């Protein structure tokens, strides 16, 4: 992935007896103690872990149940987690306890129990003998007997129980009313483009209480500014699309509608519902299940308003393409609330093209599957080039490749949401990210928990990729399954940028925050990196890992319980600025043997920080290496532990609180306490001076205490006055030693 300067080799040498008269002006004396460094200001963060999770997903919508998933109270529209299989003519709508009839109950007689009290009624009964006149006593026996083009507005055509071949063309204001969905069926007829159409603009026509089943054409087609209401209707097994609306001014309304099993036909997609070219859809309580290519397809400026919607189990077309829940293109606009999108393929919710938008609330997108033919994809949501998706009170769970993804100008904005348990796309894939942001695209998250994903919690990769996180928890990111690597909470590379405020990175297996690459940067404040437990076979877990020209600006940062390195800045022109930071409790070395260091800058990397605390690191608390520069104010480096354990578990005595190895360190207002060997170490390597410049350490206004040696100077004629400007050395075995010590040697540096 990236070649990093890691694993310093301990030079073989012996520590001579300290010469007690070489203190050179460094003496025990009274001096300032370090100022208290407050922890990151994250009000919702409780003592210890897990933290108090910030999303507000409750109160749940009416009929939805509260469920506890991990650390979060979520809302579930179905008590069992999935809609029930229902008897014929019934469906299990979102937020309802069980199956119920689609539309009204079946009547005892042939016709609907409630017929209009006003307006004319035309009766049709499949069981009637031929020759009827359309009255209740002598109903027509076929659709073709009805004079459809002569019906006045306000007329109701009552269809009795039975199956009716043929097609219907409605005038405005005409209502077709079946007996019930289970027993009134329109069977279509070869030739017409759809079973039901509207002939001209005007007051909306309506279709109620019936089924359109296994027809050789579209179930319903609406165009040219016409209007239609479907209420209590099942469209099953239509060809090309169950319901299709197109053209500006066209108005389609769906209430208590189920569209399922739409079939592929002559290269057409098999959509559940398709809305295009400026048409408008208003849908409430709809189920689109088991269709092909897309449950809901919209393009070319269409507008959709959705509520209480299930989009489930959409299948791919014959070539293994798509199978998405919602596919929005070319400036279409989707608004929705109370939605479950589950078991689809490739993408749960997808928007692409300039001006395409989705604005959604109370939505669950889960279980999106990769394409069957190549096991690629499976994202929960994706905003493609130019599109924007805004979501609140959202759960993205058990998807593949990425919970949320953006690319080429796409943007996703989420609040009060959860992204969890994203799985790899394919059997041998390495990617199952919570958020995946591509070049020139963005993700903004506020009060979001990103948990239990694979490879990376949040990834921003490529020029102008941008991530903004406020009140966000990223936790338990797992390493890649293919090779056991990564597992970072946040990773920003190749020109990306991160802005984060009140961010908790907890128990991610590879590390908290990694920033790599020239022009790559991060600006962070009030950040906790805690318990980043490595489980991968190669990569140690670091709190912050910044290299290849990257930049980080940080305020109120806590890095805790990490492997290998708490904070690392790597490669030329890299830069890190910290304010109010804590790096705490580095754990044992990773399985690859790397030592868990607190803050590390290398190969011309730069770290600037204020109010920084490094606690419990192994071998080094703060290490500046190979032309790097570290400048800290109000810094504490305490409780450094000895490093390098052999196969028997016996560890060496060496551990250095702050070290400059052919590099530079500047500390102002600091404390260095309890280091097993050197409080500070200055090491020059002549062979490297031409490449990396001078070695320097300057200490001002601080304390070096409780080390075997306060200052270890491995540099000829170094001015010890640079280490003693209002600096107190107290309770050390000896304050200064310039004897050759077993200090880290600088290996040959690999090019970035």
Secondary structure, DSSP 8 states (H G I E B T S, - for coil): --------EE---------TT--TT-----------------TT--SSSS--------S--TT-EEEEETTEEEEESSTTSS-----TTEE--TT-SS-EESSS---SSSS-S---SSS-EEEE-TTS-TT--SSSTT-BSSGGGS-GGG--TT-EEEE-SEEEEB-EEE-TT-EEEES-TTTEEEEE-SSSSEEEEE-SSSS-EEEEEEEEES-SSEEEEE-TT-EEEEEEEEEES-BSEEEEEESTT-EEEEEEEEEE--B-BTTB--EEEEEETT-EEEEEEEEEES-BSEEEEEETT-EEEEEEEEEE--B--TTS---EEEEE-TT-EEEEEEEEEES-BSEEEEE-STT-EEEEEEEEEE--B--TTT----EEEEE-TT-EEEEEEEEEES-BEEEEEE-TT-EEEEEEEEEE--B-SSTT---EEEEEE-TT-EEEEEEEEEES-BSEEEEEESTT-EEEEEEEEEE--B--TTTS---EEEEEETT-EEEEEEEEEES-SSEEEEEESTT-EEEEEEEEEEEE---SSS---EEEEEETT-EEEEEEEEEEEESSEEEEEESTT-EEEEEEEEEE---S--TT----EEEEEETT-EEEEEEEEEES-BSEEEEEESS-EEEEEEEEEE--B---B-TTS-B-S--EEEEEESSEEEEEEEEEEEEEEEEEEEE--GGGHHHH---EEEEEEEEEEEEEEEEEEESTT--GGGG-EEEEEES-SEEEE-S----EE-------
